[in-house]
C-alpha cells in the first residue's frame, strides 16, 4: 500500500464528514476485518447525502459545496482502485458511513 495515498483517502473522507456536520456531531474512524477484506470505516453524524446526487458521487468536478472542487471523492475512488479496494457507503438523515474494503494481504501462511 502507498501510505501517502491512503492518508489522502482518509483525509478526504474525514474532511467530507466534518463538513457534513455543520451543527456538530461525532466522526468515527474504525478498522477491522470481515468477509470482504480489511475494512476502513469513516462515519459521520451529518445530514446524509440526498438521494438525487448519490449516482454522481465520485464524479470528478461534481460538488454541492460552495467552495468545493469536486475532486475529494473522485480522488478517493481512484486511490481505492489503485489499491484493489472498493468503496461502499450507507447514508440516511442521521449520517453517512463510508467503507473502504482492501483485499486481505497474502501472508504466505499455509494450512
Beta strands, then each sheet from edge to edge (+ up, - down):
strand 1: 28-34
strand 2: 37-44
strand 3: 86-92
strand 4: 95-102
sheet 1: 1+ 2- 4+ 3-
end
